[in-house]
Amino acid sequence: MSMGKSIWPADDQTESLLSAARGGDTEAINRLLEKHRDAIRRLVQLRLDRKVQRRVDVSDVVQDVMVEASGRLQKYLDDPAMAFHLWLRQIAWDRIIDTYRRHRVSAKRNMDREQPMAAPAGSDQSTMELAVQLCDPAMTPATAATQREITEKVEEAIDRLGEQDQEIIVMRHYEHLSNQEIAEALGLNPPAASMRYLRALRRLKELLQDGDHHEAFSEIQL
């Protein structure tokens, strides 16, 4: 199954930078963190609620993540419990949740689903790739209008998924994490992560086949 390019940088230099950082190389520490800044920004833009983003500068959230990561880096270097980018992702995710809870003040929010994002923001290409994967290739839309309609339908369906299903779909198709990375981030073994992903796809299929757009997705195969 083909996945898009991960939002996280390739791991070609990370290990050498980590090794130098353990030796006290300040420049290596700076390079290590800066190497991942753009990925953290993309994660915040992807996962932070759109209404919150209208009130909060994404750059401020990113900087908070970088400062926290810098302060906690030595503890990570002493005992790296997971891959470095997944450790950074967890810090960023915690900051996203904190930012959401401090700024999302709408009385209409669903208190039973305290989460910082609904359908992914600004990710039409990833949504379209997911839709094409789920559909018969012959159904690939030919017009921009049809693409927009289908991406909106997919995003609405993702928003209706349960929290666990939504999380693993977004990690796989929007963050483009591998099954191994998802397993590590969620504290699962790879087979369990794979089964959770397949269940989420199945539920997404059911939602897409339900409602006004049943015909557009009637050929979905899993």
N, C-alpha and C positions, 0 to 999 in steps of 0.2 A: 504494500500500500504506500503510495507516494505521499510524502509530506512536504510542505513548503520549507523554506529556509528559516531556521531558528532565529528569534530576535536576539539571541545571545551570541557573542563573538566566538569565532573558532578557537579551539583550545590549544592552538599551536604554541603560544607563548606563555599561557597562564601558569603552567607548572614550573617553568624556569623562573618566572617572576615570584611565584610563591616561595620557591626555594631561596631566592635572594632575599626576600622579605623576612624569612625565618632567620637569616643571617644578619638582620638589622639594617639592610640596605633601604634607606629612606626613599631614594629615587625609585626603586623597584616597587615600593608600597604605593607611591603616587601613580606610577604607570599602571599598576594592577587595577587600582580603583578607576582611573580615568578611562581605561580600556573598556570598562563596563558601563560608563555613564550613559551612553546613547541607548543601550539596551534597557537600563532602568527607566529612562525617559519614555521609551516606547511602551514599556509595561505599564507605567502610570497612565499614559494617554489611553491605553487599551482598556485598563481595568477600573479606573476611577470613574464613578458616576458622572454622566455628562452635565447634570445640573450643578454638581459640586465644582466641576472644571470651569464653569462660568464664574465662580466666586473665588476660586483658588488658583494661584499661579502654579502650573505644573513644575516649573523650574524650582520653586521653593520646596515642593515635596521631594524632588530629586535631590536637592542639596541636603535636606534633612536626612535622607537615606544615606548619602555619602558620608555625612558627619557621623552618623550612628555606626556605619560600617567601619569607619576609621577607628572609632573608639573601641569597637569590639573585635578588631582584627587580630590582635595578639592572642586572645582567647581561642579564636578559630585556628590560628596557626599552631597553637599548642595541641589542639585536639580537633582536627577537621572531621566532623561527623558526616559530612556530605560534600559533594562537589562544590567548588567555590561559587559558581554562578547560581547554584540552587540555594546556597546559604545567603547570597546577596538577594536573591528573589524573595526569600522568606522575610528578610528585613524590610524590603520594599512592600511586600504584601501586608505586613503588619502596619506599616506607615499609611498605606492606602486605606485600610480599615479604620485606623484612628482618624484620619482626615475626613473620611466619610461620616463617621459618627459625630464628629465635632461640627460639621457644616451642613449636613443633610437635615434640615429642620422642618421640612414639609410635614404638615399634620397628616397627610394622606399616605405616608410611607407605611409599608407593610412590616409591622414589628415582629411578625413571625418569621420573616426572612431577612434578618439583619445582615445584609451583604452589600459590598460597595459597588456593585455593577449589575446591570441587567444584560441586555444584548450587547455584544462588543461594539465599541464606538470606533467609527472611522476605519472599518476593516472590510470594505466591499470586496476586495480581491480575495481575501481569505474566505469570506462568506460564499462567494461565487465558486471557489475551488471546492468547498464542502458540498455545495449544491450539486455541482457536476459529478462529484464522487458518488453521491447518493442516487443520482439519476442515471437513466440510460444515456450513454454518450450522444446518441442521436437526438436527444432532447436539448442539447446545449443551446441556449438561447442565441438568436441571431441579432437581436436588436438591443440597444441600450435600455429602452423602456421595459422590455421583458426581463432583462437582467436586474433592473432596479426592483421590479415587482417580485422576482424570485428571491433576491437577497433580503428584501423586507420580510418576506414570508419566513425565510430561514431564521432571521434574527428574532422575529416574533416567537417562533417555535422554541428557540434556545431560551428565550426569556421565560417561557412557560415550563421548562424542565425543572425538576427538583434540584436543590442546591448541589448535591454530589454529581448528578448527571451534567449539569451546566458547567461545573468546574472542570471536569475532565475533558469535555468537548472543547472548551476554551483553551485549556492547556495544550491540547493536541493540535487544534486547527488554527489557533490564533497566536499563541506563543510558539507553536511548532516544536514542542518538547517531544523527545522520543518516549516510547513506553518505559524504557529503563529509567529515564530522568523523572517521569511522572511517578513511577513506583518509589523512587528514592525520596522525592519531595513529599509524597503522601504517606510514607512509612508503610508501603505495601510491598509484597513480593511481585515480581514482574507478571506471573500468570494472573494474579488477582487484579492487578492494574489493567491488564488486557481484557479480562472478563468485565470489569466495571465499564471500560470504554465501549465494548461491544453492546452491553446493556443500554448504555446511554444513546448510542447510535440507533438502537432498535426503538427506544422511546421517542427519539427525535423523528424517526420515520413515521411512527404512529401519529404524532402531532401534525406532521406535514401532510399526511393523508386525510386528516380530519378538517372539515370546514369548507370554505368557499373555493379553495385551491386544490381540491382533491384530484381533479383531472391532471393538473400540472405535475403532480408527484405520484401518479398512479403506477408508474413503472419503476419506482424505487426498489432496488434490490440490496439486501445485506447478506 
